[in-house]
Amino acid sequence: ALRHKARRGGPQRGIKIMQLLIIKLAKEELLEDLLTALTASGLDTACIVDSSSIQKFMGQRIPIFAGLRTEMDHYSYCKVIAARVLYPESLDEFRRLLKRSNIDFDDLENGTALLIPCEEL
């Protein structure tokens, strides 16, 4: 397991492993509840990036796919959110709040959520 050391004073109590939470949100109507859940669970240093799906990009920029634009319209919304997770308790609370808000990333129509173990440089 990778261990995260605090910048000052060595390892902090309660830090087990640092992780990176990456969310690709596919439904605009979930954004407010998702951001509320992140903030309420202490993951309030997240970064939000407006992005585009590859399907939308191809439909707009590559002529051979231009005819497929209407089929690819449901891919029009895409935000990528990245947050550093230091405390497992924050992640537990985030999952609880997602469930309460009926945000389920098992449903790929909502988007995708990944949790990646990492080490700070």
Salt bridges, closest charged atoms under 4 A:
ASP50 OD1 - LYS79 NZ 2.03
GLU93 OE2 - ARG96 NH2 2.66
GLU120 OE1 - HIS4 ND1 3.59
GLU120 OE2 - ARG7 NH2 2.58
GLU120 OE2 - ARG84 NH1 3.06
